Amino acid sequence: MTKEVKEFGRKDWFFPDADLPPEGEGELKGHESIIVLNPNEKIATITIKCYFEHPKQPFSFEVKVEAQSVRCFRTNEPEDMGGNDIPLETQYAISLHSDQPVVAQYGRLDNRQTNLAYYTTPGYSE
C-alpha cells in the first residue's frame, strides 16, 4: 500500500498593501518582510513580482526555498529582492508564484511614530 503524501500551502499568493517604511529612530529599525514556509518534501522555486503605480513598471525575480524550511525576504535588502531597490514610503503590491505549495506571510515594522507599530498578515491565496 502506497502512503499518500499530503502537501500543504498554495502556489499563488498576493500581498496588495506593501509599503517599505524608513528605518525610523527606534532601536529596532523599520522594515518589511515576506516570509515563506515550505513544509513539503520538494524545493520550491518561486517567482516574486512587485507591482507599482503606473507608470513604474513591475519587476520580478526568482528565488528558492528549501524543502521543510522557512525563508525571510527583507524588502529593504536588495540581495533578498533580486538586486532591486524598493523605494521607501511608496505603495506597491507583491505576488508570489511557486511551483510547489508554500505558505506565505507579510510583516511590517513601522516605527516612524513614538508607539512602535508591527503587524503581520497572511496573503490572499486561492
C-alpha positions as CSV (number, residue, x, y, z in Angstrom):
1,M,0.0,0.0,0.0
2,T,1.4,3.4,-1.0
3,K,1.2,6.1,1.6
4,E,-0.4,9.3,0.3
5,V,1.8,12.4,0.8
6,K,-0.2,15.5,1.6
7,E,1.2,18.8,0.5
8,F,0.4,22.0,2.5
9,G,0.1,25.5,1.2
10,R,-0.8,27.2,-2.1
11,K,1.1,28.1,-5.3
12,D,-0.1,31.7,-5.7
13,W,0.0,34.4,-3.1
14,F,-0.8,38.1,-3.2
15,F,0.0,41.0,-0.8
16,P,-1.6,44.2,-2.1
17,D,-0.6,46.5,0.8
18,A,3.2,46.7,0.7
19,D,4.9,50.0,1.8
20,L,8.5,50.0,2.9
21,P,8.8,52.4,5.9
22,P,12.0,54.3,6.6
23,E,14.3,53.0,9.4
24,G,12.9,55.4,12.0
25,E,14.7,56.4,15.2
26,G,14.0,53.4,17.4
27,E,16.4,50.6,18.4
28,L,14.5,48.3,16.1
29,K,14.8,49.6,12.5
30,G,11.7,49.9,10.3
31,H,11.4,47.2,7.6
32,E,9.1,44.8,5.9
33,S,9.4,41.1,5.1
34,I,7.9,38.3,3.1
35,I,8.2,35.1,5.0
36,V,7.8,31.8,3.1
37,L,7.3,28.4,4.7
38,N,7.9,25.3,2.5
39,P,6.6,22.5,4.7
40,N,6.8,20.0,1.9
41,E,9.3,17.5,0.5
42,K,10.5,19.3,-2.6
43,I,12.4,22.6,-3.1
44,A,10.1,25.4,-4.1
45,T,11.1,27.7,-7.0
46,I,9.2,31.0,-6.5
47,T,8.8,34.0,-8.8
48,I,8.3,37.2,-6.8
49,K,6.8,40.1,-8.7
50,C,6.5,43.7,-7.4
51,Y,3.8,46.0,-8.8
52,F,3.8,49.8,-8.5
53,E,1.5,52.6,-9.5
54,H,1.6,53.5,-13.2
55,P,3.9,54.3,-15.0
56,K,6.6,52.5,-13.0
57,Q,7.0,49.0,-14.4
58,P,6.8,45.9,-12.3
59,F,9.9,43.7,-11.8
60,S,10.2,40.1,-11.0
61,F,12.9,37.7,-9.9
62,E,13.2,34.0,-8.9
63,V,14.2,32.5,-5.5
64,K,14.3,29.1,-4.0
65,V,13.0,27.9,-0.6
66,E,14.4,24.6,0.5
67,A,12.2,21.7,1.4
68,Q,10.9,21.7,5.0
69,S,12.3,25.1,5.8
70,V,11.4,28.8,6.1
71,R,13.0,31.8,4.3
72,C,12.5,35.5,5.1
73,F,12.9,38.1,2.3
74,R,13.6,41.6,3.7
75,T,12.3,44.1,1.1
76,N,14.9,46.7,2.3
77,E,17.7,44.3,1.3
78,P,18.4,44.4,-2.4
79,E,20.1,40.9,-2.2
80,D,16.8,39.5,-0.9
81,M,14.9,41.3,-3.7
82,G,16.8,40.0,-6.7
83,G,19.1,43.0,-6.7
84,N,16.2,45.5,-6.9
85,D,15.8,48.5,-4.6
86,I,12.3,49.1,-3.2
87,P,11.6,52.8,-2.8
88,L,10.7,54.0,0.7
89,E,7.2,55.1,1.5
90,T,5.8,54.0,-1.9
91,Q,2.7,51.9,-2.2
92,Y,3.2,48.7,-4.1
93,A,2.0,45.1,-4.2
94,I,3.7,41.7,-4.2
95,S,2.8,38.4,-5.8
96,L,4.4,35.0,-5.3
97,H,4.0,32.2,-7.8
98,S,5.5,28.9,-6.7
99,D,6.0,25.6,-8.5
100,Q,5.3,23.9,-5.1
101,P,2.7,24.7,-2.5
102,V,4.0,27.1,0.2
103,V,2.6,29.2,3.0
104,A,3.4,33.0,2.8
105,Q,3.0,35.9,5.2
106,Y,3.8,39.6,5.1
107,G,5.2,41.6,8.0
108,R,5.9,45.3,8.5
109,L,7.7,47.2,11.4
110,D,7.0,50.9,11.2
111,N,8.5,53.0,13.9
112,R,8.1,56.5,12.4
113,Q,6.0,57.3,15.5
114,T,6.7,57.0,19.2
115,N,4.4,54.0,19.5
116,L,6.1,51.1,17.7
117,A,3.8,49.5,15.0
118,Y,4.4,45.9,13.9
119,Y,2.0,43.7,12.2
120,T,1.8,40.6,10.1
121,T,-0.8,39.3,7.7
122,P,-1.3,36.2,5.6
123,G,-1.6,36.9,1.9
124,Y,-4.5,36.3,-0.4
125,S,-4.4,32.9,-2.0
126,E,-7.0,31.0,-4.0
